[in-house]
Amino acid sequence: MQSRGSIQALPESAPDAWPTTVPAAILAIGLLARLACIFAEFNRDWEHDPFNHVIIAQSVFTDLPESLAYGIQVWAKPIYTFFFATLYQLLPLAWPTLVVTQIANALFWTAGSWLVLLVARDIFRHRETVIVLAVISAFAFVSFRSSISANTEPSAAFIVALALWLWHRRRMLAASLCFGLVTLARTDGVFCVVVFAIAVMIEPLRERRLDGLLVALTRGCIFALPTALWNLVGYLATGSPFFIVSQGYPATLGAYGHGEPAEYLLAFLAFDTVLTLAFAAGAYRVLRHRREAGSLLTVSALMGITYFAVMTAMWTAGAFGSAGYVRYFVFAYPIYILVAGAGLDFLFARLAESDEGGNRRTAVAALLSATVVLQLHWFAHGLVWIFNNNTRIPASDLARLPDLPIDWSGQDVYCDHPDVAYYLGLDRIYLDHHPLTAIRDPGLHGIFIFVRNWSEAYTPGISAADFANLAPLATVAGPYHEVATVYER
């Protein structure tokens, strides 16, 4: 019996012979490890982006109906923003929203991993394959790092995993909708999921079904619907007919830097060696044996390769605000993990030819699993940079700001730094009405917070000279050698 999308047929008894307790236990341990890291680094995050995402989500329901516009911002991502904006409304105000978001992301990642393993359990022959995939899902460094942040990738990864699960079960319209929703969680994800859309539209035409054209158009329309609706809402709000493109990312090449073509590949080999090599082997095997592999694995391999190629080209050119972060790929990790299973399954099949007792397969699975877990050693090296990616959450004292002997409640606060705004409880609406550029209006009084290495770079025209006539009330160390200086006028 050939299972959907498989290279090798599953034995009829395989589902009964493979208890799910071991993969479930591995994912549970991975989740507990994530929660331990979140609480060990309580209320801190890897970059400034997570703080900005959180304060935008906090703004969505603050001043209805005008504040809803924050939810459709291209950079903010509407699925992420509206989901967490709603979640924040349901929780006590005293709960730190950054931590709430990090925990939710850890749960999103774990749930998505489980869906991927359910598919893998159906389409691969060897139980060792599923075990190693479970370890990769639970402990691969890049996805582990991303899923303990408040960024957008883990929620998008769950959508991709759900789409794969639906696709495996031939629920093609639901899968098309899910893949279409990915763009609303990760706009760069379009370079990955569009491969699926093309493939599933071609499928009924190639089969020469009587209703082939109708099926193809229906799948394509459902896939495009979320993005089209988002762009329409953005057009109605801004008047820009190409809202997602024009209101999204900087057009200037190299706005956040650029790199060499091999940087992503070398970074993944350093961080997630087993997954990188297994995906390469799996993609090679799948594309060489497309008929046996089935459409799910074949198209997934093409999706993963296409996204990697496009992102490498973008980072090399510095296009669309690319910053070279490996976390960008985490939304597509369910795809990479599933295709990696094809490479692992072939390895275990070859070992099984001369391994009747299974001892060699067990030893190899244990070695691969240990390699995956040991690559978490990057956490132990302090703040190390691999190309443009850091290996630890940077130290920051900005959480001390509210406890300084300053009357915050009695005055307006002007700042431009997302971490500062988060710790002082200021949402995006407040920041937009209290820009740091107000320092140039001598008639405005209040508290002004200038952050060296940030304000000069991200607020046009602002410099330390604008604050030269003010006496500082306090200085607080931020991440990445930033220093926040608090002034009062």
Legacy VTK file of the C-alpha trace (Angstrom):
# vtk DataFile Version 3.0
C-alpha trace
ASCII
DATASET POLYDATA
POINTS 489 float
0.000 0.000 0.000
1.568 3.325 -1.118
0.842 6.155 1.270
0.325 9.656 -0.085
3.594 11.454 -0.713
5.857 8.573 0.272
8.974 7.300 -1.411
8.754 3.914 0.257
5.498 2.217 1.151
4.551 1.874 4.758
3.898 -1.594 6.097
0.208 -2.172 6.738
0.921 -2.587 10.421
3.117 0.495 10.744
0.613 2.849 12.419
-0.105 0.308 15.148
3.556 -0.544 15.545
4.646 3.064 15.991
3.399 4.480 19.284
3.355 8.263 19.327
4.520 8.460 22.928
8.229 8.852 22.110
7.841 11.752 19.616
5.299 13.348 21.951
7.682 13.043 24.890
10.508 14.600 22.861
8.323 17.561 21.897
7.164 17.920 25.507
10.767 18.074 26.718
11.486 20.636 24.009
8.542 22.749 25.160
9.676 22.596 28.797
13.174 23.641 27.708
11.692 26.589 25.851
9.651 27.692 28.847
12.746 27.415 31.050
14.663 29.696 28.679
11.808 32.204 28.520
11.675 32.511 32.294
15.468 32.510 32.655
15.600 35.542 30.325
12.377 36.943 31.735
10.866 39.841 29.799
13.814 40.203 27.398
14.204 39.302 23.737
16.763 38.813 21.000
16.234 41.961 18.948
14.238 45.181 18.879
11.699 43.755 16.398
9.810 41.631 18.984
9.291 44.674 21.215
7.972 46.633 18.243
5.606 43.804 17.270
4.235 43.671 20.801
3.653 47.410 21.211
1.909 47.534 17.814
-0.371 44.662 18.851
-1.076 46.478 22.113
-2.313 49.459 20.082
-4.892 47.752 17.852
-7.894 48.076 20.190
-6.731 51.158 22.102
-8.608 53.877 20.203
-11.293 52.258 18.061
-12.013 52.408 15.196
-8.941 54.424 14.120
-6.487 52.161 15.936
-7.505 49.165 13.797
-5.197 50.616 11.132
-2.242 49.402 13.189
-3.406 45.847 12.621
-3.059 45.995 8.847
0.456 47.434 8.716
2.651 45.436 6.346
5.661 45.217 8.655
3.488 44.259 11.634
1.693 41.354 9.835
-2.112 41.274 10.382
-2.494 37.640 11.484
0.127 38.070 14.207
-1.080 41.516 15.226
-4.806 40.781 15.474
-4.282 37.421 17.173
-2.067 38.808 19.898
-4.084 42.022 20.215
-7.096 39.829 21.004
-5.100 37.608 23.355
-3.862 40.626 25.330
-7.464 41.739 25.834
-8.311 38.406 27.454
-5.444 38.410 29.965
-4.821 40.466 33.121
-3.194 43.829 32.426
-0.371 43.038 34.847
0.896 40.132 32.734
3.985 41.091 30.688
2.845 40.912 27.076
6.318 40.110 25.744
6.467 36.976 27.905
2.881 36.033 27.001
3.805 36.274 23.321
6.961 34.198 23.770
5.019 31.437 25.545
2.337 31.478 22.836
5.050 31.193 20.185
6.592 28.208 21.979
3.157 26.568 21.944
2.624 27.443 18.277
5.937 25.840 17.388
5.245 22.694 19.402
1.770 22.263 17.913
3.105 22.782 14.388
5.880 20.261 15.015
3.321 17.686 16.090
1.372 18.143 12.857
4.559 17.659 10.831
5.384 14.484 12.747
1.896 13.123 12.091
2.510 13.558 8.374
6.017 12.102 8.639
4.670 9.077 10.518
2.397 8.350 7.560
4.839 8.821 4.698
8.141 7.429 5.966
8.959 3.792 6.506
11.341 3.816 9.449
10.468 4.801 12.980
14.036 6.099 13.455
13.246 8.747 10.851
10.320 10.069 12.879
12.360 10.011 16.099
15.192 12.040 14.570
12.670 14.459 13.044
11.089 14.855 16.482
14.492 15.722 17.957
15.130 18.216 15.146
11.700 19.767 15.727
12.305 20.044 19.455
15.956 21.096 19.585
17.272 22.481 16.261
19.046 25.672 17.266
17.537 28.151 14.796
13.921 27.156 15.428
14.546 26.830 19.179
15.990 30.353 19.233
13.108 31.764 17.202
10.361 30.037 19.186
11.442 31.695 22.440
11.078 35.141 20.909
8.041 37.336 20.301
8.633 37.500 16.543
6.253 36.411 13.792
7.943 33.229 12.533
6.563 30.629 14.999
2.924 31.526 14.358
3.584 31.441 10.606
5.308 28.045 11.027
2.141 26.686 12.642
0.088 27.846 9.640
2.536 26.130 7.269
2.446 22.925 9.334
-1.359 22.965 9.334
-1.331 23.487 5.566
0.995 20.501 5.108
-1.245 18.339 7.305
-4.337 19.347 5.316
-2.522 18.822 2.029
-1.442 15.333 3.093
-5.101 14.535 3.710
-6.032 15.944 0.283
-8.123 18.725 1.746
-6.848 20.903 -1.042
-9.094 23.938 -0.653
-8.350 24.209 3.063
-4.638 23.707 2.375
-4.776 26.411 -0.310
-6.366 28.826 2.144
-3.754 28.052 4.815
-0.850 28.538 2.449
-2.473 31.757 1.281
-2.648 33.000 4.864
1.113 32.597 5.268
1.711 35.919 3.505
-0.299 37.681 6.226
2.083 36.292 8.834
5.354 36.457 6.846
5.238 38.575 3.688
8.486 37.042 2.394
6.744 33.673 2.691
5.142 34.364 -0.690
8.421 33.325 -2.314
7.885 29.895 -0.796
4.149 29.214 -0.880
3.575 30.475 -4.412
5.297 27.272 -5.580
2.489 25.301 -3.919
-0.154 27.457 -5.608
1.338 26.903 -9.052
1.695 23.156 -8.481
-1.857 22.562 -7.235
-3.315 24.609 -10.068
-1.368 22.605 -12.648
-2.327 19.262 -11.053
-5.987 19.045 -12.182
-5.070 20.345 -15.658
-2.373 17.720 -16.054
-4.819 15.022 -14.976
-7.178 16.227 -17.743
-10.154 16.220 -15.428
-13.418 17.440 -16.900
-13.620 20.094 -14.215
-9.842 20.668 -14.236
-9.958 24.339 -15.172
-12.624 25.101 -12.571
-10.690 23.246 -9.860
-7.457 25.027 -10.787
-9.080 28.460 -10.715
-10.843 27.723 -7.440
-7.617 26.644 -5.754
-5.776 29.679 -7.109
-8.485 32.111 -6.029
-8.694 30.687 -2.524
-4.904 30.851 -2.231
-4.819 34.489 -3.374
-7.896 35.592 -1.391
-6.199 36.494 1.953
-3.526 38.616 0.275
-6.046 40.257 -2.039
-8.340 41.171 0.855
-5.420 42.540 2.878
-4.263 44.656 -0.052
-7.840 45.883 -0.616
-8.213 46.965 2.999
-4.826 48.656 2.810
-5.855 50.441 -0.375
-9.060 51.709 1.224
-7.046 52.947 4.226
-4.131 54.547 2.359
-5.176 55.030 -1.253
-2.217 52.954 -2.431
-3.388 50.345 -4.992
-0.294 48.220 -4.313
-0.432 48.637 -0.551
1.572 45.549 0.427
4.470 46.480 -1.847
4.476 50.258 -1.432
3.816 50.349 2.317
6.040 47.446 3.280
9.796 47.587 3.234
12.516 50.104 2.285
13.247 50.340 -1.423
16.864 51.391 -0.830
19.247 48.501 -1.433
21.334 47.573 1.592
19.178 49.536 4.031
20.055 46.986 6.736
23.196 45.642 5.085
24.004 42.855 2.686
26.193 39.782 2.601
27.933 37.186 0.505
25.935 34.509 -1.384
27.215 31.669 0.819
26.385 33.265 4.181
22.985 31.655 4.724
24.327 28.229 3.778
27.330 28.541 6.076
25.173 29.837 8.919
22.783 26.902 8.663
25.656 24.430 8.496
27.026 25.977 11.690
23.717 26.158 13.555
21.608 23.247 12.244
24.025 20.854 10.539
21.883 17.719 10.618
18.762 19.420 9.284
20.702 21.231 6.554
22.422 18.105 5.261
19.317 15.933 5.629
17.221 18.460 3.691
19.825 18.595 0.915
19.898 14.794 0.702
16.112 14.566 0.917
15.534 17.188 -1.768
18.026 15.480 -4.075
16.391 12.086 -3.584
12.849 13.408 -3.899
13.544 15.343 -7.093
15.344 12.354 -8.636
12.386 10.076 -7.826
9.456 12.461 -8.198
6.903 9.844 -9.191
7.680 7.631 -6.200
7.998 10.578 -3.841
4.577 12.008 -4.593
3.443 15.597 -4.978
3.635 16.591 -1.314
7.347 15.867 -0.941
8.248 16.971 -4.467
6.540 20.345 -4.233
7.790 20.819 -0.664
11.360 20.288 -1.859
10.837 22.875 -4.588
9.288 25.281 -2.077
12.253 24.982 0.262
14.838 25.366 -2.494
13.039 28.322 -4.084
12.714 30.209 -0.814
16.366 29.612 0.049
17.503 30.808 -3.391
15.338 33.954 -3.292
16.368 34.877 0.245
20.024 34.355 -0.605
19.651 36.652 -3.616
17.829 39.262 -1.512
20.493 39.248 1.203
23.280 39.424 -1.360
21.650 42.502 -2.896
20.355 43.900 0.393
16.873 44.067 -1.129
13.485 44.582 0.587
15.018 45.423 3.952
16.671 42.034 4.333
18.934 41.846 7.369
20.393 38.380 6.883
18.626 36.781 9.853
18.365 32.991 9.792
15.140 33.282 11.773
13.392 34.349 8.576
13.473 30.683 7.507
11.733 29.333 10.611
8.235 29.798 9.202
9.275 27.299 6.483
11.006 24.882 8.878
8.023 22.469 8.769
8.731 22.129 5.029
12.470 21.697 5.515
11.940 19.163 8.299
9.502 17.091 6.250
11.798 16.973 3.210
14.746 16.166 5.485
12.766 13.078 6.476
13.162 11.732 2.936
16.939 11.905 3.268
16.905 10.300 6.702
14.510 7.574 5.616
16.780 6.647 2.716
19.732 6.457 5.108
17.878 4.152 7.479
16.649 2.049 4.546
20.220 1.464 3.441
21.272 0.601 6.992
18.349 -1.829 7.295
19.651 -3.896 4.388
22.380 -5.388 6.583
20.974 -4.637 10.025
18.414 -7.256 10.945
18.441 -6.452 14.638
18.186 -2.714 14.122
21.204 -1.931 16.307
22.993 0.106 13.637
19.892 2.136 12.871
19.396 2.838 16.556
23.017 3.899 16.961
22.893 6.214 13.952
19.590 7.720 15.106
21.083 8.309 18.550
24.193 9.916 17.033
22.167 12.234 14.799
19.862 13.164 17.683
22.809 13.869 19.979
24.372 16.087 17.295
21.165 18.116 17.031
20.911 18.599 20.801
24.611 19.397 21.213
24.311 22.228 18.718
22.450 24.099 21.427
25.986 24.710 22.694
25.722 28.081 20.934
23.738 29.287 23.939
26.749 28.632 26.184
29.215 30.874 24.347
27.761 34.197 25.381
26.909 36.729 22.691
28.610 35.379 19.550
27.886 36.631 16.040
27.728 34.208 13.122
27.508 36.520 10.140
24.558 38.726 11.149
23.047 36.373 13.739
23.587 36.455 17.490
23.624 33.376 19.703
22.318 34.833 22.974
19.790 37.398 24.116
21.858 40.562 24.729
22.182 42.023 28.206
20.021 45.077 28.813
19.093 47.173 31.836
16.246 49.021 30.129
13.692 47.142 32.246
14.955 49.307 35.149
13.591 52.490 33.578
10.177 52.483 35.325
11.898 52.103 38.708
14.102 55.175 38.355
13.276 58.062 40.742
11.439 59.954 38.006
7.808 61.103 37.967
6.827 59.293 34.790
3.077 59.624 35.311
3.089 63.386 35.604
4.717 64.204 32.278
4.648 63.389 28.605
7.373 60.994 27.483
9.043 61.328 24.083
11.095 58.413 22.778
11.773 56.353 19.661
13.190 53.086 20.992
10.807 50.065 21.036
12.381 48.420 24.108
12.151 51.686 26.054
8.526 52.134 25.011
7.639 48.576 26.018
9.156 48.805 29.489
7.465 52.160 30.112
4.091 50.779 28.965
3.798 53.037 25.912
2.022 51.703 22.853
2.543 52.672 19.216
-0.274 55.240 19.267
1.418 57.060 22.130
4.784 57.002 20.357
3.283 58.364 17.156
1.804 61.269 19.120
5.009 61.810 21.126
7.892 61.587 18.631
11.414 62.209 19.801
11.721 64.923 17.130
9.554 67.057 19.437
12.811 67.959 21.207
13.218 70.624 18.521
10.092 72.448 19.692
11.280 74.581 22.623
7.711 75.074 23.763
7.190 71.371 24.524
8.000 70.101 27.990
8.329 66.579 29.288
10.762 63.678 29.426
12.910 62.916 26.382
14.835 59.652 26.034
17.714 59.593 23.571
19.270 56.186 22.830
22.801 56.301 21.489
23.372 53.988 18.489
19.615 53.859 17.866
18.032 57.306 17.765
20.654 58.723 15.412
20.228 55.769 13.043
16.434 55.337 12.992
14.953 58.788 13.671
15.887 61.063 10.745
17.820 64.132 11.780
18.053 63.357 15.502
21.508 63.643 17.088
23.057 64.050 20.531
23.457 67.753 19.769
19.676 68.225 20.073
19.971 67.445 23.799
23.146 69.397 24.512
21.409 72.086 26.587
19.594 69.593 28.844
20.952 67.980 31.978
20.535 64.193 32.001
18.425 62.663 34.762
19.787 59.130 34.273
21.603 56.835 31.875
20.680 53.174 31.437
22.559 50.543 29.422
20.610 48.907 26.624
21.414 45.992 24.311
24.102 46.088 21.628
26.125 48.874 23.357
23.149 51.209 23.289
22.802 53.726 26.112
19.496 55.381 26.970
19.835 58.880 28.419
16.812 60.405 30.123
16.373 64.175 29.884
13.708 66.499 31.288
12.604 69.888 29.943
LINES 1 490
489 0 1 2 3 4 5 6 7 8 9 10 11 12 13 14 15 16 17 18 19 20 21 22 23 24 25 26 27 28 29 30 31 32 33 34 35 36 37 38 39 40 41 42 43 44 45 46 47 48 49 50 51 52 53 54 55 56 57 58 59 60 61 62 63 64 65 66 67 68 69 70 71 72 73 74 75 76 77 78 79 80 81 82 83 84 85 86 87 88 89 90 91 92 93 94 95 96 97 98 99 100 101 102 103 104 105 106 107 108 109 110 111 112 113 114 115 116 117 118 119 120 121 122 123 124 125 126 127 128 129 130 131 132 133 134 135 136 137 138 139 140 141 142 143 144 145 146 147 148 149 150 151 152 153 154 155 156 157 158 159 160 161 162 163 164 165 166 167 168 169 170 171 172 173 174 175 176 177 178 179 180 181 182 183 184 185 186 187 188 189 190 191 192 193 194 195 196 197 198 199 200 201 202 203 204 205 206 207 208 209 210 211 212 213 214 215 216 217 218 219 220 221 222 223 224 225 226 227 228 229 230 231 232 233 234 235 236 237 238 239 240 241 242 243 244 245 246 247 248 249 250 251 252 253 254 255 256 257 258 259 260 261 262 263 264 265 266 267 268 269 270 271 272 273 274 275 276 277 278 279 280 281 282 283 284 285 286 287 288 289 290 291 292 293 294 295 296 297 298 299 300 301 302 303 304 305 306 307 308 309 310 311 312 313 314 315 316 317 318 319 320 321 322 323 324 325 326 327 328 329 330 331 332 333 334 335 336 337 338 339 340 341 342 343 344 345 346 347 348 349 350 351 352 353 354 355 356 357 358 359 360 361 362 363 364 365 366 367 368 369 370 371 372 373 374 375 376 377 378 379 380 381 382 383 384 385 386 387 388 389 390 391 392 393 394 395 396 397 398 399 400 401 402 403 404 405 406 407 408 409 410 411 412 413 414 415 416 417 418 419 420 421 422 423 424 425 426 427 428 429 430 431 432 433 434 435 436 437 438 439 440 441 442 443 444 445 446 447 448 449 450 451 452 453 454 455 456 457 458 459 460 461 462 463 464 465 466 467 468 469 470 471 472 473 474 475 476 477 478 479 480 481 482 483 484 485 486 487 488
